[in-house]
Amino acid sequence: MFATLPLRTLSGEPATLRELGADVLLVVNVASRCGLTPQYEGLERLQRRYGDKGFSVAGFPCNQFAGQEPGSAEEIAEFCSATYGVTFPMFAKIEVNGPGRHPLYEELVRTPDADGQAGDVQWNFEKFLVTADGEVLARFRPATDPESPEVVAAIEAALTR
């Protein structure tokens, strides 16, 4: 079960998704120098809107897509805080595709999107809605805005299960 897989926070501390204490998580591979980077704003608004209702965004920096997350953990933390006021948990940089794919993403990429397509993460800001128990509820491709009606509806339905 991936909810208890060992992870590292952006500051290097050991963690698991379950330890976040949220019932529902939106797991997102993020990058600071991507055309989709402004999605941080929507992700943070979701965190603020639903954070006290058992929800959390979980950000995973990834440098696999055109080198768009080259910074150190400290640089990523500063960028996210200063530019987007990010308060949701951020984890250590990981790989989401290929032979170095993190075990978390080994599990996540098995889930198909709305069109029935599973497999590799397409780009930065691919989103997976999961429960604290490790059930993947939905997969949203990178171009899907975090505050789109389908994402918000999925979050709200998951929180009322």
N, C-alpha and C positions, 0 to 999 in steps of 0.2 A: 504494500500500500504506500503510495507516494506521499501521503500526508505526514508520514513519520520519517521520510528519507532525510539523512543528514544534509543540511545546507549551511552556508555561511552568510551572515549579514554583510552588508557593504562595509561595515567597520571590522569584519573579520571574526565576529563572535559566532559560535555554533548555534544553530537554530533548526526548527522544522516548521512546516506550514501549520501544523496543528497547534504549535505553541503561540501562534498569532492570536488565538482565542476567538477567531471569527468562525461563524457557521458556514459562510459563503465567501469564496475568494475569487477575484478576477486576476489570474496569473498572466502577466504580460512581459514579453521580451522587449526591452526598451533600448533606445540609443539617443545620444545627445546631438548628433549632427545629421539627422535624417529629415527629409521633407515631412515626415509624419510626427516629428518631435513635438509640435504643438498639441498633440493628443495628450501630453502630460496635463494640460489644463483641464480637459474633460475627465481624465482619470482622477485628478485631485478633487474635482467637484463631486464625482461619484463617492469618493472617500468621505468627503464632508457631509454629503447628503445621507448616506447609508451607514457610515461608520459606527454610529451608536445603535444600530439595529442588527448587529451581528455580521457585518460585511467588512471586507478589506480588499484593497488592491494589493498585489504583491509584484513588485517590479524586479525584473532580472536583466541587468545590462548584458548586452551581447555585441561583440565586435565582428560577427561573421558576415555581415551584409555591407559590402563596400567599405569596410573599415570605419563605420560611422559611430563607433563607441570606443575610441582609442585611449581615453583618459584613464588615469589611476582611480582607485576607489575614492580618494580624497577629492579629486577633480570632479568626478561624477556627483558625489554628494554635494559639493559646493554649487555646481551647475543646477542641479535639481532644486535645491533650496533657494538659491538666489534668483533663478530665472522663473521657476514655476511654483515656488512655495510648497514643494512636495512634503507631505506629512505621512504618506503611506510607507510601509516597510519596503526597503530596497535591499536586495541581496547582492552577493558577490557576482562579478562577471562570470558568465557561463557560456558554453556552446549548446546550441539548440538543435543542430543538425550535424551529420557526419559521424566519423568514428569517435570523436571526443564528446559526443552528445551526452549531456548530463542525464542521469537516470530519471530525474523528474520528467524531462522532455521525452525520454524513451516511452514513458507511459502516456503523456499527453498527446503525442502525435498519432497515436492509434485511433483517436477520436475523429470522426468525420465532421466536416463543416455542414452548413445548411444544404449544400449541393451534393452531399454524400462523399466528399473527397477527404480522405485521411492522408497521412504521410507528412513529409517535411514541412517545417515552418516556411512560409513563403518570403517573409521579410520582417523587418522590425515592426513591433506593435501588433503582433498576432495575439489574440486574447482567448483564454480558456476560463470558463466559469466552472468552478469546482466546489464541492462541499468539503468540510473539515474532515470527513471520513474518507475522502479520496475519490468520490464519484465525480466524473466529468459530466457536467450538465449541458454544456454548449461550447462551440468553438466559433470564433469570429475572426475572419481574415483581417490583415493589416489595414486595409482601406475603410473598414467599418469603424465609424466614429464611436468612441466609448459611450457617448450620450445618445446614440441612435435609439429609436423606439424599440428595436429588437433586443438591444443589449439591456436597456432599462427594464423592459418587460420581463426578460429572463432573470435579472437580478431580483426584481420584486416578486416574481413567482417562486424563486428559490428561497427567499426570505420568509415566505408564508407557508412553506411545505410543512 
